[in-house]
Amino acid sequence: MSTPTLYYFDARARAETSRLLFVYSGAKFNDNRSGFPLAEDVRAKTPFGQVPFLEDGETQLAQSIAIESYLAEKFQLAGSSPTERAEVLQFALVPGDFYAPYFAAKDDAANLKFKEETAPKFFSKLEAVLIKKGGEHFVGNKLTWADISIFNLIDFFHQQHSNLVAAVLPFPTLLAFHKRVAAIPQFAEYLKNRPITRL
Ligand SMILES: N[C@@H](CCC(=O)N[C@@H](CS)C(=O)NCC(=O)O)C(=O)O
């Protein structure tokens, strides 16, 4: 069986949760990071001319959430009942609701509104959910794609410029969760060596 290849830019952005799914499972993968603009030979492989794009044997997939869903199923991180699977997907879709307004904010006022109003409003909901679930996992009683996806979202805030991390600092349960997931040995090793990128 050939080693899977994940194609993306040299950025965390829409590929990082998939990378983290590979990392947690311990499965080897080629982390193909294109320069900008997207290399034409990579674009030509993809169904929509966009990355992320995954090649895993006969399986060829675009759309970040579809790729994450495939990897989560493959590594048994997608939940263990129809309800759990739907709940896991529910959390995996949450980061997109943060990224849309974040990337749409084009001036200082909009950035401030995102940091001081929009993001904290969402984070307060996530904090409440996690407290209700006991503080460890968003779904069930073991680590799933939901945890990895929300970990990556909180981590994104830690990595961004303009002190974006301030938006998550008022939420101790989310901060403790982020710290705990980052300390999982596979993640700790990966995060120590991860390329530092703007996004
Ligand atoms: N809905 C898609 C969006 C994919 C997307 O917008 N990809 C961008 C990078 S984040 C891209 O490939 N841009 C390069 C281009 O269009 O030339 C997903 O979640 O994967």
The ligand as an ORCA input file, in Angstrom:
! r2SCAN-3c Opt
* xyz 0 1
  N     -14.365     24.269      0.715
  C     -13.014     23.948      0.350
  C     -12.259     25.231      0.049
  C     -10.912     24.947     -0.568
  C     -10.141     26.215     -0.833
  O     -10.704     27.341     -0.825
  N      -8.845     26.047     -1.091
  C      -7.976     27.157     -1.355
  C      -6.864     27.212     -0.306
  S      -7.489     27.444      1.329
  C      -7.288     26.943     -2.696
  O      -7.078     25.842     -3.120
  N      -6.878     28.055     -3.306
  C      -6.021     28.014     -4.459
  C      -6.657     28.426     -5.702
  O      -7.907     28.508     -5.740
  O      -5.906     28.637     -6.632
  C     -12.352     23.143      1.497
  O     -12.785     23.264      2.646
  O     -11.433     22.382      1.213
*
